[in-house]
Amino acid sequence: MRRLFSLLGQSTQDGATTAIYLATSPAIRENKTRGEYFIPIAKSDKTSSIAADMKLARELWVSPFCAEIFPLLSIRKSSLLTSSSI
């Protein structure tokens, strides 16, 4: 399985490197880096247009799909639709 993933994409070590760097880097903490998208290996990049679509994000969080996945999460649809902090 590991060989298949390395042929199709990145190695498991490369896949973990960005997360480990972001979790342990003093530079990330000192710069108060938040809400950015990083690609391997630890390079800041722009998100796709679909990932930045706030209307789509709100629709996802109030969808029946999320209600099934997060049954303990109590989100009121009206508060999400008026919130600008997604």
C-alpha positions in Angstrom: 0.0 0.0 0.0 2.8 2.4 0.9 4.4 1.7 -2.5 1.1 2.5 -4.3 0.8 5.9 -2.6 4.4 6.8 -3.3 3.8 6.0 -7.0 0.6 8.0 -7.1 1.6 11.0 -5.0 4.0 11.6 -2.1 5.7 9.3 0.4 4.2 9.0 3.9 7.2 10.9 5.3 6.6 13.8 2.9 2.9 13.7 3.7 3.7 14.1 7.4 6.5 16.7 7.1 4.3 19.7 6.5 2.0 18.9 9.5 5.0 18.3 11.7 6.7 21.5 10.6 3.5 23.6 11.1 3.0 22.1 14.6 6.6 22.6 15.8 8.0 25.6 13.9 8.8 28.6 16.1 8.5 30.8 13.0 4.9 29.7 12.5 4.1 30.5 16.2 6.0 33.8 16.2 4.4 35.1 13.0 1.0 34.0 14.4 0.3 32.2 11.1 -3.4 31.1 11.0 -5.9 30.0 8.4 -3.4 29.5 5.6 -3.2 26.6 3.2 0.1 24.8 2.9 1.3 22.3 0.3 4.2 19.8 0.7 6.7 20.5 1.8 5.6 23.4 4.1 5.0 26.0 1.3 2.2 28.5 1.7 -0.2 28.5 -1.2 -3.6 29.9 -2.3 -6.7 27.9 -1.7 -8.9 26.9 -4.6 -11.9 29.0 -5.5 -14.2 26.3 -4.2 -12.4 26.1 -0.9 -12.8 29.9 -0.5 -16.5 29.9 -1.3 -18.2 31.0 1.9 -21.7 30.4 0.6 -20.9 26.8 -0.2 -19.2 26.4 3.3 -22.4 27.6 5.0 -24.5 25.3 2.9 -22.3 22.4 3.9 -22.5 23.0 7.6 -26.3 23.2 7.6 -26.8 20.3 5.3 -28.4 16.9 6.3 -25.0 15.4 5.5 -23.3 17.2 8.4 -26.2 16.5 10.7 -25.6 12.8 10.2 -21.9 13.0 10.6 -22.0 15.3 13.6 -25.1 14.4 15.6 -23.8 15.9 18.8 -22.9 19.2 17.2 -25.8 21.6 17.8 -25.6 24.3 15.1 -28.6 26.6 14.5 -29.1 27.2 10.8 -30.0 30.8 11.3 -26.9 31.6 13.3 -24.6 30.1 10.6 -26.3 31.9 7.8 -25.8 35.3 9.5 -22.3 34.6 10.8 -19.4 35.9 8.9 -16.8 33.8 10.9 -16.7 30.6 8.9 
